Amino acid sequence: MEGVTIIDVSPRDGLQNDPRPVSVEEKVQLVNKLVAAGIHKVEVTSFVHPLKVPQMADASEVLQALASNEELEAIALIPNLKGYERAREHRLSEVNWVSAATETFNEKNIGMTIEDNMSQFLQVLQKAKEDGIKTTFSVAVSFGCPYEGDVDEEDVLQIVRRIKEAGVDRIGIADTIGIATPDHVERLMKKVLAIAGDTPVAIHLHDTRGLGLANAYAAYQAGVRIFETSASGIGGCPFAPGAAGNLATEDLVYLFERMNIPTGVDFQKLLGVADYAASLSTKNPLGRIRHVEKQREKENTL
């Protein structure tokens, strides 16, 4: 069966909302462990205002410390033009730009209208092409918004059409609050893929209601081959009330490997990474399989 690409977002999305300060050294160690386990695409940090997300205030220091890891394809999230200007000073494979599918979430998350956000992105896109940095445009709350409720699929697809036409390198679709169901995922992702054509499409799933794996499989069935997940399932958006952690990387890798779908990831090494990621978080990680594997190992040693 056709393989998949895993992008781990635990250093950014996994830690951004945690009240415990995580040191540069700990973040660097997490990224290096992910790469050693076979996950080379990692969303390392974000260049947001430090007053809004204090955990990411050390973005430059983290990237500088990782500059020598040639196996790492570092990704940074940027919220605006100023964020891009800071990000471009570092060795990055790509930047991730986020816009919501609803005006209310966009205003609370980024402080711009959807149209203003799009206008800034088009400027960043041009600069990034000149700088040789790839761009991803991620559409947040694509399946449901904590402020506006249900999201019209056409609102998502309209954004996808515009960024496809603009020449973005990858399109991301996010279930920011973990509200999606498998039928919704399969239906929307088929439409997104039809518009995207040869532009790669990723899905970013949260596991708030325990449907993350089912939704990932539905996305795979629809044709998605790029998945954004977080080691041990840590994380959550600070601007999305009630949002729990991400789909756990190790849970998704376990599912795909058992289905003979190649991931390129060393599962045993990944379990160790998941344990380390969980140790950095003050929240209850959503990942399940690492607990099962630990119990199995314990029973086998009795």
C-alpha positions in Angstrom: 0.0 0.0 0.0 1.1 3.6 -0.6 3.1 5.1 2.3 2.5 8.2 4.3 4.5 11.2 5.5 4.3 12.1 9.2 4.9 15.7 10.3 5.3 15.9 14.1 4.1 19.2 15.6 4.8 18.4 19.3 7.6 20.9 19.7 5.3 23.7 18.6 1.6 22.7 18.9 2.3 20.2 21.6 4.1 22.7 24.0 2.7 26.1 23.0 -0.1 26.0 25.5 1.7 24.4 28.4 2.1 26.6 31.5 5.4 24.9 32.5 8.4 26.7 30.8 10.2 24.2 28.6 13.9 24.9 28.1 15.7 25.3 24.8 17.7 22.2 25.6 14.6 20.2 26.2 12.9 21.3 23.0 16.1 20.6 21.0 16.3 17.1 22.5 12.7 16.4 21.6 13.3 17.4 18.0 16.5 15.4 17.7 14.8 12.4 19.2 12.0 12.7 16.6 14.5 12.8 13.8 16.4 9.8 15.1 13.1 7.9 15.1 12.7 8.6 11.4 10.5 11.7 11.5 12.4 14.3 9.5 9.6 16.9 9.0 9.1 18.6 12.4 7.2 21.8 13.2 9.8 23.1 15.5 8.5 26.4 16.7 6.4 29.5 15.9 7.3 33.2 15.5 4.4 34.6 17.3 4.4 37.5 19.8 5.9 36.3 23.0 3.2 38.0 25.1 0.6 35.9 23.3 2.4 32.6 23.4 5.3 32.9 25.9 6.3 29.3 25.4 7.5 30.1 21.9 9.6 33.2 22.8 12.8 31.2 22.3 12.1 30.4 18.6 15.4 31.8 17.4 17.4 30.1 20.0 15.8 26.7 19.3 16.4 26.9 15.6 19.9 28.1 16.0 20.6 25.1 18.3 19.2 22.7 15.6 21.0 24.2 12.6 23.6 21.5 12.6 21.0 18.7 12.3 21.1 18.1 8.5 18.5 15.4 8.6 15.9 17.8 10.0 13.5 19.5 7.7 12.5 22.3 10.1 9.1 24.0 9.8 8.1 27.2 11.7 4.6 28.6 12.0 4.3 32.3 11.2 1.2 34.5 11.9 2.2 37.6 9.9 4.8 39.4 7.8 6.9 40.3 10.9 6.9 36.7 11.9 8.2 35.7 8.4 11.0 38.3 8.6 12.2 36.7 11.8 11.8 33.2 10.5 13.7 33.7 7.3 16.9 34.4 9.2 17.1 30.7 10.1 17.6 27.5 8.2 14.0 26.4 7.4 12.6 24.0 4.9 9.2 25.7 5.1 6.9 28.1 6.9 3.4 27.3 7.9 0.8 30.1 7.6 -2.6 29.7 9.4 -5.9 31.2 8.6 -9.3 30.2 10.0 -12.3 29.2 8.0 -14.4 31.5 10.2 -14.1 35.3 10.9 -14.5 35.0 14.6 -11.7 32.4 15.1 -9.5 34.4 12.8 -10.0 37.5 14.8 -9.3 35.9 18.1 -6.4 33.7 16.9 -4.6 36.1 14.6 -6.2 39.5 15.0 -7.1 39.9 11.3 -10.0 39.3 9.0 -9.8 36.4 6.6 -9.3 38.8 3.7 -6.5 40.8 5.5 -4.9 37.5 6.4 -5.0 36.3 2.8 -3.5 39.6 1.6 -0.5 39.3 4.0 0.0 35.7 3.1 0.3 36.5 -0.6 3.1 38.9 0.3 4.8 36.3 2.4 4.4 33.7 -0.5 6.2 36.0 -2.9 9.0 36.6 -0.4 9.3 32.9 0.5 9.6 32.0 -3.2 12.5 34.5 -3.6 14.1 33.1 -0.4 13.8 29.5 -1.5 11.5 28.6 1.5 8.4 26.4 0.9 5.0 27.5 2.2 2.1 25.7 3.7 -1.2 27.4 4.2 -3.3 25.7 6.9 -7.0 26.3 7.2 -8.0 26.1 10.9 -11.4 25.1 12.3 -12.2 23.5 8.9 -14.7 21.0 10.5 -16.2 23.2 13.2 -15.5 26.4 15.1 -15.7 27.0 18.9 -17.3 30.3 18.3 -19.5 29.9 15.2 -20.3 26.2 15.4 -20.7 24.4 12.1 -18.5 25.5 9.2 -19.8 25.6 5.7 -17.6 23.3 3.5 -17.7 25.9 0.8 -16.0 28.5 3.1 -13.1 26.0 3.4 -13.0 25.2 -0.3 -13.1 28.8 -1.3 -9.8 29.4 0.7 -8.3 26.3 -0.8 -9.1 27.5 -4.4 -7.4 30.8 -3.7 -4.2 29.4 -2.2 -3.9 26.8 -4.9 -4.2 29.4 -7.6 -1.6 31.5 -5.7 1.0 28.7 -5.9 1.3 27.5 -2.3 3.6 24.5 -1.8 1.2 22.6 0.5 -2.3 22.9 1.8 -3.2 22.0 5.3 -6.7 21.2 6.6 -7.1 21.3 10.4 -9.7 19.9 12.8 -8.6 22.4 15.5 -11.2 21.5 18.1 -11.5 17.8 17.3 -15.1 17.9 16.3 -14.9 16.0 13.0 -16.3 12.6 12.2 -15.0 10.1 9.7 -17.8 10.7 7.1 -17.2 14.5 7.3 -13.5 14.0 6.9 -13.7 11.8 3.9 -16.3 14.0 2.2 -14.4 17.3 2.7 -10.9 15.9 2.0 -12.0 14.4 -1.3 -13.2 17.8 -2.4 -10.0 19.5 -1.1 -7.8 17.0 -3.0 -9.8 17.5 -6.2 -9.1 21.2 -6.1 -5.5 20.8 -4.9 -4.5 18.6 -7.9 -0.8 18.1 -7.7 -0.4 20.3 -4.7 0.3 18.1 -1.6 -2.5 18.2 1.1 -2.0 17.5 4.8 -4.5 16.9 7.6 -4.1 18.1 11.2 -6.2 16.2 13.6 -7.0 16.8 17.3 -8.3 13.9 19.4 -10.6 15.8 21.7 -13.4 13.3 21.3 -11.4 10.2 20.7 -12.1 10.1 17.0 -8.6 11.1 15.8 -7.6 7.6 14.5 -10.9 7.0 12.8 -10.7 10.4 11.2 -7.1 9.7 10.1 -8.1 6.5 8.4 -11.0 8.3 6.7 -8.6 10.9 5.4 -6.3 8.1 4.1 -9.2 6.5 2.3 -10.0 9.9 0.7 -6.4 10.1 -0.6 -4.5 12.1 2.0 -0.9 11.0 2.5 0.4 13.6 4.8 -0.5 13.7 8.5 0.3 16.2 11.2 0.5 14.6 14.7 2.1 15.1 18.1 4.2 12.7 20.0 2.2 11.3 22.9 -0.8 13.5 21.8 0.3 16.6 23.7 -0.9 20.0 22.8 -3.9 22.1 22.0 -4.7 25.5 20.6 -4.6 28.3 23.3 -7.3 30.2 21.3 -9.7 27.3 21.0 -11.7 26.8 24.2 -12.1 23.2 25.1 -9.6 21.9 22.5 -7.6 18.9 23.8 -4.4 17.5 22.4 -3.4 16.3 19.0 -3.7 12.9 17.6 -0.7 11.0 19.0 2.1 10.3 16.5 2.8 6.8 17.9 -0.9 5.8 17.7 -1.1 6.8 14.0 2.2 5.1 13.2 1.0 1.9 15.0 -2.2 1.9 13.0 -0.5 2.4 9.6 2.3 -0.1 10.3 -0.2 -2.8 11.4 -2.0 -2.1 8.1 1.3 -2.5 6.2 1.2 1.2 5.2 4.8 2.4 5.3 5.6 5.4 7.5 9.4 5.3 7.6 9.3 5.6 11.3 11.1 3.3 13.9 8.1 2.5 16.1 10.2 1.4 19.1 12.3 4.5 19.1 9.1 6.6 18.7 7.7 5.1 21.9 10.7 6.5 23.7 10.1 9.9 22.1 6.5 9.8 23.2 7.5 9.2 26.8 9.9 12.1 26.6 7.3 14.4 25.1 4.8 13.4 27.8 7.4 14.3 30.5 7.6 17.8 29.1 3.9 18.4 29.4 1.9 19.2 32.5 -1.3 17.9 30.8 -2.6 14.4 30.5 -1.3 13.1 27.1 -4.0 11.6 24.9 -1.7 8.9 23.3 -2.9 5.4 24.1 -0.6 2.8 22.5 2.5 3.6 24.6 0.6 2.7 27.7 -0.5 -0.6 26.1 3.1 -1.4 25.0 4.4 -0.6 28.5 1.9 -2.9 30.1 2.7 -5.7 27.6 6.4 -5.3 28.4 5.8 -5.4 32.1 3.7 -8.6 31.8 6.4 -10.3 29.6 9.0 -9.7 32.3 6.9 -11.2 35.1 
